[in-house]
Amino acid sequence: MLADIVFGLVMTGTIMSSGLAAEGALAFGAACTVTGLAFAGIAAVAAQLFQGARAANGLAATIVGVAYLVRGVGDAIGERAADGIQVVSAWPTWVSPLGWGELARPYGDERWWVLAVPLALAVACVIASFVLVDRRDLGAGLIPDRPGPAFGYRYLLSPVGLAWRLHRGSTIGWVLGGFVFGLAIGSLGKAVKDALGTNAGVIDMMEGLAGGGGGPDLVKMFFAAMMNTFGALAAGYVIQALLRLRSEEAGGTAEGLLATAVSRTRWIGSHVLVTVIGAAVMLLLAGAGAGITDALAGGDVGIGTLALAGLAQLPGALVVAGFVVLVFGALPRLSVALAWAALVVSIACGLFGDLFGLPQLVRDVSPFTHVPAIPAVDPKALPLLALTGVAVALTAAGMALFRRRDLST
């Protein structure tokens, strides 16, 4: 909650420093804060329901996804002016915690009373979490864990099969989430063109988000910018998946597995293989989903083009994956912090480097800077092959370092 408050203050100060009106900045920062507080309360309740953090995180993340989808539906079916700009959100926006901040209308006709709704939800959830924690056993959840099957499947006898079983739930969730996100993004292409096609400021912003590449086609620049977002999501997935290596080592289960005939290289390689396939499927379906809804809305970018644009983000995500393996092999106790810090740097320097006016040398630190801004520009194989080579080198170095060190807790 303190982090949410600090974030809201930072957003308010940043907006005010750009010369915009203080009242709108306060409304925007307050909306960010109370939305975060609402989901902090939801997470606190989820933590009481399950014994393990993975199940609680999964439930909370699912609620975020559903809230995003519901708010998107409300925005899509709301009333629009003749120029395509939305003027009234439909009722689904009112039932989504992610819609309440929008309904406060920062820099419009501010409605401060709307912010009391997420604040009330946060208070109710925090009270509920304190009530629930007194009604469950220490170290257990209110919902008991289901016992596993009496016999395991034969595919669990191989490292790849075991890695798939460990990553199956989270991978399916990320893939489905990416596809739904792609569907939502694709539905906005025509609206962006109709409402903002003549706005020079928006065109400049989209060109910056697309990595500085593009041309006069605003829709293609918009999709190129969103593909960068898909790449960042894929990087988040590979970090979460590959950090399972560290949790397996720290929890002691890796020691039992490596005491068998399974080599350390084969163990890491099985997790890397499952992660790479999961990221590829996620990006492919995210791009295809954007193409499907764009076509249904009357766009002409093409499902195949956007599917290729999504898949083109894979080498950038693989560089992040290689870095995770490297820090796991070299600095296991710092691997979690360094991995997520790498994602923050990649997003700040790559996705927003042009908007922030960062020097090209700083922007080049991010692998996403080197991914062609498809479909705003023509595909280029050389940078993608170079990124793939860097990813392979980092992964190989991490495996070599892991082979030469002791297991740690």
Solvent accessible surface area in square Angstrom, and as a share of the most:
residue,aa,sasa,rsa
1,M,101,0.45
2,L,142,0.70
3,A,80,0.62
4,D,33,0.17
5,I,75,0.38
6,V,87,0.50
7,F,107,0.45
8,G,2,0.02
9,L,121,0.60
10,V,86,0.49
11,M,51,0.23
12,T,13,0.07
13,G,39,0.37
14,T,80,0.46
15,I,26,0.13
16,M,86,0.38
17,S,93,0.60
18,S,82,0.53
19,G,69,0.66
20,L,100,0.50
21,A,64,0.50
22,A,46,0.36
23,E,96,0.43
24,G,1,0.01
25,A,0,0.00
26,L,94,0.47
27,A,1,0.01
28,F,75,0.31
29,G,2,0.02
30,A,31,0.24
31,A,8,0.06
32,C,35,0.21
33,T,18,0.11
34,V,15,0.08
35,T,22,0.13
36,G,19,0.19
37,L,18,0.09
38,A,0,0.00
39,F,33,0.14
40,A,32,0.25
41,G,0,0.00
42,I,21,0.11
43,A,45,0.35
44,A,32,0.25
45,V,32,0.19
46,A,2,0.01
47,A,48,0.37
48,Q,20,0.09
49,L,39,0.19
50,F,46,0.19
51,Q,109,0.48
52,G,34,0.33
53,A,74,0.57
54,R,125,0.46
55,A,47,0.36
56,A,12,0.09
57,N,94,0.48
58,G,36,0.35
59,L,58,0.29
60,A,20,0.16
61,A,63,0.49
62,T,82,0.48
63,I,56,0.28
64,V,64,0.37
65,G,39,0.38
66,V,82,0.47
67,A,6,0.05
68,Y,68,0.26
69,L,80,0.40
70,V,42,0.24
71,R,65,0.24
72,G,24,0.23
73,V,66,0.38
74,G,0,0.00
75,D,23,0.12
76,A,63,0.49
77,I,104,0.53
78,G,13,0.12
79,E,112,0.50
80,R,98,0.36
81,A,43,0.33
82,A,119,0.92
83,D,77,0.40
84,G,17,0.16
85,I,86,0.44
86,Q,50,0.22
87,V,82,0.47
88,V,68,0.39
89,S,17,0.11
90,A,19,0.15
91,W,182,0.64
92,P,7,0.04
93,T,0,0.00
94,W,92,0.32
95,V,90,0.52
96,S,1,0.01
97,P,18,0.12
98,L,45,0.22
99,G,0,0.00
100,W,26,0.09
101,G,10,0.10
102,E,62,0.28
103,L,8,0.04
104,A,2,0.01
105,R,86,0.31
106,P,33,0.21
107,Y,94,0.36
108,G,47,0.45
109,D,99,0.52
110,E,39,0.18
111,R,48,0.18
112,W,109,0.38
113,W,152,0.53
114,V,0,0.00
115,L,14,0.07
116,A,60,0.46
117,V,56,0.32
118,P,0,0.00
119,L,81,0.41
120,A,61,0.47
121,L,51,0.25
122,A,2,0.02
123,V,82,0.47
124,A,58,0.45
125,C,17,0.10
126,V,41,0.24
127,I,102,0.52
128,A,39,0.30
129,S,9,0.06
130,F,136,0.57
131,V,66,0.38
132,L,40,0.20
133,V,58,0.33
134,D,117,0.61
135,R,164,0.60
136,R,60,0.22
137,D,108,0.56
138,L,180,0.89
139,G,54,0.52
140,A,34,0.26
141,G,15,0.14
142,L,62,0.31
143,I,81,0.41
144,P,107,0.67
145,D,91,0.47
146,R,223,0.81
147,P,127,0.80
148,G,62,0.59
149,P,105,0.66
150,A,97,0.75
151,F,176,0.74
152,G,58,0.56
153,Y,133,0.51
154,R,198,0.72
155,Y,82,0.31
156,L,55,0.27
157,L,144,0.71
158,S,44,0.28
159,P,8,0.05
160,V,66,0.38
161,G,9,0.08
162,L,53,0.26
163,A,1,0.01
164,W,92,0.32
165,R,102,0.37
166,L,42,0.21
167,H,2,0.01
168,R,77,0.28
169,G,53,0.51
170,S,27,0.17
171,T,9,0.05
172,I,83,0.42
173,G,44,0.43
174,W,67,0.24
175,V,18,0.10
176,L,105,0.52
177,G,39,0.38
178,G,3,0.03
179,F,58,0.24
180,V,51,0.29
181,F,36,0.15
182,G,0,0.00
183,L,50,0.25
184,A,26,0.20
185,I,8,0.04
186,G,0,0.00
187,S,50,0.33
188,L,75,0.37
189,G,0,0.00
190,K,89,0.38
191,A,31,0.24
192,V,16,0.09
193,K,122,0.52
194,D,81,0.42
195,A,28,0.21
196,L,54,0.27
197,G,27,0.26
198,T,140,0.81
199,N,66,0.34
200,A,72,0.56
201,G,48,0.46
202,V,23,0.13
203,I,43,0.22
204,D,94,0.49
205,M,84,0.37
206,M,15,0.07
207,E,58,0.26
208,G,1,0.01
209,L,30,0.15
210,A,3,0.02
211,G,32,0.30
212,G,38,0.36
213,G,22,0.21
214,G,32,0.30
215,G,33,0.32
216,P,133,0.83
217,D,62,0.32
218,L,9,0.05
219,V,16,0.09
220,K,77,0.33
221,M,0,0.00
222,F,9,0.04
223,F,0,0.00
224,A,1,0.01
225,A,3,0.03
226,M,31,0.14
227,M,0,0.00
228,N,10,0.05
229,T,39,0.23
230,F,1,0.01
231,G,0,0.00
232,A,10,0.08
233,L,61,0.30
234,A,0,0.00
235,A,0,0.00
236,G,6,0.05
237,Y,1,0.00
238,V,0,0.00
239,I,0,0.00
240,Q,77,0.34
241,A,3,0.02
242,L,2,0.01
243,L,20,0.10
244,R,40,0.15
245,L,0,0.00
246,R,24,0.09
247,S,59,0.38
248,E,24,0.11
249,E,7,0.03
250,A,43,0.33
251,G,62,0.59
252,G,35,0.34
253,T,84,0.49
254,A,1,0.01
255,E,109,0.49
256,G,47,0.46
257,L,43,0.21
258,L,29,0.14
259,A,86,0.67
260,T,82,0.48
261,A,105,0.82
262,V,21,0.12
263,S,60,0.38
264,R,61,0.22
265,T,55,0.32
266,R,133,0.48
267,W,4,0.02
268,I,0,0.00
269,G,23,0.22
270,S,3,0.02
271,H,3,0.02
272,V,25,0.14
273,L,85,0.42
274,V,12,0.07
275,T,1,0.00
276,V,41,0.23
277,I,97,0.49
278,G,5,0.05
279,A,0,0.00
280,A,24,0.18
281,V,61,0.35
282,M,4,0.02
283,L,0,0.00
284,L,75,0.37
285,L,64,0.32
286,A,1,0.01
287,G,0,0.00
288,A,18,0.14
289,G,0,0.00
290,A,0,0.00
291,G,1,0.01
292,I,64,0.33
293,T,23,0.14
294,D,1,0.01
295,A,52,0.41
296,L,148,0.74
297,A,39,0.30
298,G,57,0.55
299,G,26,0.25
300,D,137,0.71
301,V,16,0.09
302,G,31,0.30
303,I,78,0.40
304,G,56,0.54
305,T,53,0.31
306,L,0,0.00
307,A,13,0.10
308,L,91,0.45
309,A,1,0.01
310,G,0,0.00
311,L,63,0.31
312,A,7,0.06
313,Q,3,0.01
314,L,26,0.13
315,P,14,0.09
316,G,0,0.00
317,A,0,0.00
318,L,26,0.13
319,V,18,0.11
320,V,4,0.03
321,A,5,0.04
322,G,0,0.00
323,F,62,0.26
324,V,0,0.00
325,V,1,0.00
326,L,42,0.21
327,V,8,0.05
328,F,2,0.01
329,G,2,0.02
330,A,48,0.37
331,L,86,0.43
332,P,17,0.11
333,R,170,0.62
334,L,98,0.49
335,S,0,0.00
336,V,74,0.42
337,A,69,0.54
338,L,58,0.29
339,A,0,0.00
340,W,97,0.34
341,A,49,0.38
342,A,20,0.16
343,L,21,0.10
344,V,98,0.57
345,V,67,0.38
346,S,7,0.05
347,I,46,0.23
348,A,35,0.27
349,C,14,0.09
350,G,6,0.06
351,L,12,0.06
352,F,73,0.30
353,G,0,0.00
354,D,55,0.29
355,L,73,0.37
356,F,130,0.54
357,G,62,0.60
358,L,55,0.28
359,P,85,0.53
360,Q,97,0.43
361,L,149,0.74
362,V,59,0.34
363,R,26,0.10
364,D,53,0.27
365,V,97,0.56
366,S,1,0.01
367,P,11,0.07
368,F,7,0.03
369,T,31,0.18
370,H,72,0.32
371,V,11,0.07
372,P,14,0.09
373,A,12,0.09
374,I,6,0.03
375,P,14,0.09
376,A,22,0.17
377,V,48,0.28
378,D,112,0.58
379,P,77,0.48
380,K,127,0.54
381,A,68,0.53
382,L,139,0.69
383,P,35,0.22
384,L,33,0.17
385,L,122,0.61
386,A,57,0.44
387,L,14,0.07
388,T,50,0.29
389,G,41,0.39
390,V,72,0.41
391,A,6,0.05
392,V,96,0.55
393,A,61,0.47
394,L,41,0.21
395,T,23,0.13
396,A,56,0.43
397,A,41,0.32
398,G,0,0.00
399,M,31,0.14
400,A,39,0.30
401,L,75,0.37
402,F,0,0.00
403,R,153,0.56
404,R,185,0.67
405,R,40,0.15
406,D,124,0.64
407,L,55,0.28
408,S,17,0.11
409,T,117,0.68
